[in-house]
Amino acid sequence: MKKILLLFTLSFGLTLAHAQETTPKTEDKPEFPSLVLKDMDGKEVDLQKFAKSGKVTILSFWATWCAPCKKELENMNEVLEEWQEKYNVQLVAVSIDDARNAMKVKPYVNGKKWEFTVLLDVNQDAKRALNFPNVPYTVLIDKNGNIVYKHIGYTEGDEQVLEEKIAALK
């Protein structure tokens, strides 16, 4: 009886494993949603415009009060020009600073001389839509507008992992 039960369990497990392997994984690459935010001049911008641009897009969610976020953006800024040439990538930083702190974003960005796009998510609509707990949060979108990689947090060197993910999309 034990042998029959063991045989049944193994057969059932192998059937499930095979079913998981052959099932198409469309949920692995969800399409980026339409989210309207504001740029630093107060103009409305749909994030999907970047996702559907035909370029690989890095979305980096950050805040002025978040030291790891700022370090991540500084490090990405250092390699951005090289990445743009090698991979045709664009970087969009989305600040989740609330209305009280949002006024600090533009002076901070200007002081750093960042030339990539910076958007404001003062109501944290994107944060809710993408369902992430906190910043820093990085999303990689392929040139077809599909989310292919997500990462929470930042430690020195994470940009190298991100570059590997970008290179794999070529």
C-alpha positions as CSV (number, residue, x, y, z in Angstrom):
1,M,0.0,0.0,0.0
2,K,2.8,2.4,0.9
3,K,4.5,1.7,-2.5
4,I,1.3,2.5,-4.4
5,L,0.8,5.7,-2.4
6,L,4.5,6.7,-3.1
7,L,4.1,5.8,-6.8
8,F,0.9,7.9,-7.0
9,T,2.5,10.9,-5.3
10,L,5.6,10.8,-7.6
11,S,3.4,10.5,-10.7
12,F,1.2,13.3,-9.6
13,G,4.2,15.5,-8.8
14,L,5.8,14.8,-12.2
15,T,2.6,15.6,-13.9
16,L,2.4,19.0,-12.2
17,A,6.0,19.8,-12.9
18,H,5.6,19.0,-16.6
19,A,2.4,21.1,-16.7
20,Q,4.3,24.1,-15.2
21,E,7.1,23.7,-17.8
22,T,4.8,23.6,-20.8
23,T,2.4,26.4,-19.7
24,P,3.2,29.7,-21.5
25,K,4.3,32.3,-19.1
26,T,2.7,35.5,-20.4
27,E,2.3,36.7,-16.8
28,D,6.1,36.9,-16.6
29,K,6.1,40.0,-18.8
30,P,3.1,42.1,-17.9
31,E,2.5,45.2,-20.0
32,F,3.3,48.5,-18.3
33,P,0.1,50.3,-17.3
34,S,-1.0,53.8,-18.3
35,L,-0.1,56.2,-15.4
36,V,-0.3,60.0,-15.7
37,L,2.2,61.9,-13.6
38,K,3.6,65.4,-13.7
39,D,7.1,66.5,-14.8
40,M,9.0,69.1,-12.8
41,D,7.3,71.9,-14.7
42,G,3.8,70.7,-13.8
43,K,3.0,69.2,-17.2
44,E,1.1,65.9,-17.3
45,V,3.1,63.0,-18.7
46,D,1.8,59.4,-19.2
47,L,4.5,56.9,-18.1
48,Q,3.3,54.6,-20.9
49,K,4.8,57.1,-23.3
50,F,8.2,56.0,-22.2
51,A,7.3,52.3,-22.0
52,K,6.0,52.3,-25.6
53,S,8.8,54.4,-27.0
54,G,10.6,51.5,-28.7
55,K,13.5,51.9,-26.3
56,V,14.5,49.9,-23.2
57,T,13.3,52.0,-20.3
58,I,14.6,52.1,-16.7
59,L,12.1,53.5,-14.2
60,S,13.7,54.4,-10.9
61,F,11.4,55.3,-8.1
62,W,13.0,57.4,-5.5
63,A,12.6,60.2,-2.9
64,T,14.7,63.1,-1.8
65,W,14.7,61.7,1.8
66,C,16.0,58.3,0.6
67,A,19.8,58.1,0.7
68,P,20.1,54.7,-1.2
69,C,17.8,56.1,-3.9
70,K,20.0,59.1,-4.5
71,K,23.1,56.9,-4.5
72,E,21.5,54.6,-7.1
73,L,20.5,57.5,-9.4
74,E,24.0,59.0,-9.0
75,N,25.6,55.7,-10.0
76,M,23.2,55.2,-12.9
77,N,23.8,58.7,-14.1
78,E,27.6,58.0,-14.3
79,V,27.0,55.0,-16.7
80,L,23.9,56.3,-18.5
81,E,25.7,57.8,-21.5
82,E,27.5,54.6,-22.1
83,W,24.3,52.6,-21.7
84,Q,22.5,54.9,-24.1
85,E,25.1,54.3,-26.8
86,K,25.4,50.5,-26.2
87,Y,21.7,49.6,-25.5
88,N,19.6,52.6,-26.6
89,V,18.2,52.8,-23.1
90,Q,16.4,55.7,-21.4
91,L,16.2,56.5,-17.7
92,V,13.1,58.0,-16.1
93,A,13.3,58.8,-12.4
94,V,10.0,59.0,-10.6
95,S,10.0,60.9,-7.2
96,I,7.4,59.7,-4.7
97,D,8.0,62.7,-2.5
98,D,4.6,64.0,-1.1
99,A,3.3,67.5,-1.9
100,R,5.3,69.0,1.0
101,N,8.6,67.6,-0.1
102,A,8.0,67.7,-3.9
103,M,9.3,71.3,-4.0
104,K,12.7,69.9,-3.1
105,V,13.0,67.7,-6.1
106,K,13.7,70.2,-8.8
107,P,16.5,72.1,-6.9
108,Y,18.0,68.7,-6.0
109,V,17.9,67.4,-9.6
110,N,19.3,70.7,-11.0
111,G,22.1,70.7,-8.4
112,K,23.1,67.2,-9.6
113,K,22.8,68.3,-13.2
114,W,20.9,65.2,-14.1
115,E,19.7,65.3,-17.7
116,F,17.4,62.3,-17.6
117,T,13.6,62.7,-17.2
118,V,12.3,63.2,-13.7
119,L,8.6,62.9,-12.9
120,L,6.6,63.5,-9.7
121,D,4.2,61.0,-8.2
122,V,3.1,63.2,-5.2
123,N,-0.1,61.1,-4.7
124,Q,1.8,57.8,-5.1
125,D,-0.5,56.6,-7.8
126,A,2.3,54.8,-9.6
127,K,3.4,53.2,-6.3
128,R,-0.1,51.9,-5.8
129,A,-0.5,50.7,-9.4
130,L,2.8,48.9,-9.4
131,N,2.3,47.6,-5.9
132,F,5.7,48.2,-4.4
133,P,6.3,48.7,-0.7
134,N,9.0,51.4,-0.7
135,V,11.9,53.0,-2.6
136,P,14.3,52.6,-4.1
137,Y,12.4,50.5,-6.7
138,T,13.7,49.9,-10.2
139,V,11.6,48.6,-13.1
140,L,13.1,47.5,-16.4
141,I,10.8,47.7,-19.4
142,D,11.7,46.1,-22.8
143,K,11.2,48.0,-26.1
144,N,7.7,46.4,-26.4
145,G,6.5,48.0,-23.2
146,N,6.6,44.8,-21.1
147,I,8.0,44.8,-17.5
148,V,10.9,42.3,-17.6
149,Y,12.7,43.0,-14.3
150,K,11.8,44.6,-10.9
151,H,14.1,45.2,-8.0
152,I,13.5,46.7,-4.5
153,G,16.3,48.3,-2.6
154,Y,19.8,49.3,-3.6
155,T,23.3,48.2,-2.7
156,E,26.5,49.3,-4.4
157,G,26.9,47.4,-7.6
158,D,23.2,46.8,-8.3
159,E,23.7,48.8,-11.5
160,Q,25.9,46.0,-12.9
161,V,23.1,43.5,-12.4
162,L,20.8,45.9,-14.1
163,E,23.2,46.2,-17.0
164,E,23.3,42.5,-17.4
165,K,19.5,42.5,-17.6
166,I,19.6,45.2,-20.2
167,A,22.2,43.5,-22.3
168,A,20.1,40.3,-22.3
169,L,17.3,42.2,-24.0
170,K,19.5,42.9,-27.1
